[in-house]
Every structure is written in structure tokens, then in C-alpha cells.
């Protein structure tokens, strides 16, 4: 079973990964990956969204702590 801390870390790490892909400049098949990453990031939750959700639903989300961003 996934804990709230694991779930929160997975979502935040995925966001970091998508931001890395979206920032890429190489134009190849990576261009497709980049465009998909940009589209996903458009609606992906921010840390502030997760923090608000954690306050409302602590059984689902954990407060993001120790993050640099």
C-alpha cells in the first residue's frame, strides 16, 4: 500500500522529471517527449496545491517538506 509520504514524493518527483524534459532543447524523438511533458505540466499540481490538499486530506497527501523548489 502506498503511504501519503510515498504518494507525495512520487508526484513531486514526477513533476521535477517532467520539468526537466520540458526544458530540453534537442529536436528529435525527444521533441515529442518534450511536447507531451509540456502538456502534462500545464495541469500538474504545484507544491502549494499538494500542501493545501494535505491539509484537507492527510490520509491521501503528505505535506511536502525538505523540498528545494
N, C-alpha and C positions, 0 to 999 in steps of 0.2 A: 504494500500500500504506500502511496506517495504521501509524504508529510507536507504540511504547509510550507516549511522551510525549503524542502526539495523542489516543490512546485514553483515557489517564488524565484529561487535561484535559476531554475530551468528557463522560466520566462525571461528573466533579466539577461541571462547568458545568450539566449536566442536573439534577443534584441541587439545585443552587442555584436553578435555574428552577422546579423542582417545589416547593421550599420557598416560593418567592415566591407561586406560585399557591395553595398550600395555606393561606397566611396571609391571603388575600384575604377581605374581609367582604361584598362585593357579592353580592346574591342575584338572579341572572338566569340566563342560559345559563352564565355563569361559575360558578354553583353546581355545575353538572355537572362542569366542568373542575376545580374545587376538590376535589370528592369523588374524582375519578379520581386527582388528584395525591396526595391523602392516602393512597389505597390503594397507589399505586406507591411512595411514600416508605416505607411500612411495611417493605418488604423490599429497599430500595435500599441498596447498600453505603455504609458510612461511610468517611471518610478513613482511619481506623485499619484497616478491612478491606482497603482498597486498599494501604495500606502493608505489611500482612502478606503480601498476595498478591504485591506487587512483590518482596519478599524471596525468596519461594518460586518465582516465575515472572517473572524480569526481562525475558524475551522477550515477555511479554504485557502487563505493567503496569510503570509507572514510579513511583518514589517521589514522592508529592505534595510539592512544595516551593514555598515562597513563598505559601502559602495563608493567608488571614486567619482562617479558621474551623478 
